[in-house]
Every structure is written in structure tokens, then in C-alpha cells.
Amino acid sequence: MTKQELIDAVASATGATKTSAGEVVDAFIATVTKAVVAEDTVQLVGFGSFSQGSRAARTGRNPATGEELQIAAAKTVKFTAGKAFKAAVNA
């Protein structure tokens, strides 16, 4: 599902216009992004939670040459699915 398909689905489910549904989807994405960047956890009961994680620096290997290289530490985004979401996917 693309972002536009999501907007269309939200608009048809709520009876709102596609423009207002698009604004809602954009606001939701911006709010979740801002919260996760600020290291807050966004928890949607029944759906899941978004949070920030970290990946330690490590040594990798170039598959073409076999040469070792250093991979820098990085921040990552974690999503943990909620119980109801898992049940819906596995039903």
C-alpha cells in the first residue's frame, strides 16, 4: 500500500475529503517522527509501539574485495507489534 492508497482508504473510511485525510496522515507521520527523534516512545495500544534504538559500531567486510571496514554506530527506529495487530496478521 502506498501513501496515496492509505490516504484514499482513510478518506473513504471516515467520509472526509482526500485533502483533509492527506493532512491527517502527514500530521501523524510528522508527529511520530518528531517523538521518536526526541527519544520518546509512541505507543498505540493494540497496534504497536515506535521507539529509537541504537546499533553499535562494528567491523564489516566488503563482499567484493574481502577487505575489512569499520561501520559506524547508528541510531535506528524500532517497531514492536502489539498483541491485537499480531493476532490480526496471524488470523
C-alpha positions as CSV (number, residue, x, y, z in Angstrom):
1,M,0.0,0.0,0.0
2,T,1.4,3.4,-1.0
3,K,0.9,6.6,1.0
4,Q,-1.7,7.7,-1.6
5,E,-3.6,4.4,-1.2
6,L,-3.5,4.9,2.6
7,I,-4.9,8.4,2.2
8,D,-7.7,7.1,-0.1
9,A,-8.6,4.4,2.4
10,V,-8.7,6.8,5.3
11,A,-10.9,9.2,3.3
12,S,-13.3,6.5,2.3
13,A,-13.5,5.1,5.9
14,T,-14.1,8.4,7.5
15,G,-16.1,10.2,4.8
16,A,-13.5,13.0,4.8
17,T,-12.1,14.6,1.7
18,K,-8.9,13.2,0.3
19,T,-7.2,16.6,1.1
20,S,-8.1,16.5,4.8
21,A,-7.2,12.8,5.1
22,G,-3.9,13.6,3.5
23,E,-3.3,16.3,6.0
24,V,-4.1,13.9,8.9
25,V,-1.8,11.2,7.6
26,D,1.0,13.8,7.1
27,A,0.5,15.2,10.6
28,F,0.5,11.7,12.1
29,I,3.8,10.8,10.3
30,A,5.4,14.1,11.4
31,T,4.3,13.7,15.0
32,V,5.6,10.1,15.3
33,T,8.8,11.1,13.6
34,K,9.3,14.1,15.9
35,A,8.6,12.0,19.0
36,V,10.9,9.1,18.0
37,V,13.7,11.6,17.2
38,A,13.3,13.1,20.7
39,E,13.7,9.5,22.0
40,D,10.1,9.2,23.2
41,T,8.2,6.0,22.6
42,V,4.9,6.3,20.6
43,Q,2.6,3.5,21.8
44,L,-0.6,2.8,20.0
45,V,-2.5,0.2,22.1
46,G,-3.4,-2.8,20.0
47,F,-1.3,-1.7,17.1
48,G,2.3,-1.4,18.4
49,S,5.0,1.0,19.5
50,F,7.6,3.0,17.7
51,S,10.9,3.8,19.5
52,Q,14.5,4.7,18.9
53,G,17.3,2.1,19.2
54,S,21.0,2.1,18.7
55,R,23.3,-0.1,16.7
56,A,26.9,-0.4,18.0
57,A,29.9,0.3,15.8
58,R,31.3,-2.9,14.2
59,T,33.7,-4.3,11.7
60,G,32.2,-5.3,8.4
61,R,33.7,-6.9,5.3
62,N,33.4,-5.7,1.7
63,P,31.9,-8.7,-0.2
64,A,33.7,-7.8,-3.5
65,T,37.2,-7.4,-2.2
66,G,37.1,-9.1,1.2
67,E,38.6,-6.0,2.8
68,E,37.6,-5.2,6.4
69,L,36.0,-1.9,7.1
70,Q,34.6,-0.1,10.1
71,I,30.8,0.5,10.2
72,A,29.9,3.5,12.4
73,A,27.4,3.4,15.2
74,A,23.9,4.4,14.2
75,K,20.5,5.2,15.6
76,T,17.7,3.0,14.4
77,V,13.9,3.0,14.5
78,K,12.2,0.0,16.2
79,F,8.7,-1.1,15.8
80,T,7.2,-3.6,18.1
81,A,3.8,-5.0,17.0
82,G,1.0,-5.1,19.6
83,K,-0.9,-8.2,20.6
84,A,-4.1,-7.3,18.5
85,F,-2.0,-6.5,15.4
86,K,-0.2,-9.8,15.7
87,A,-3.4,-11.7,16.1
88,A,-5.0,-9.9,13.1
89,V,-1.9,-10.8,10.9
90,N,-1.9,-14.4,12.1
91,A,-5.7,-15.0,11.8
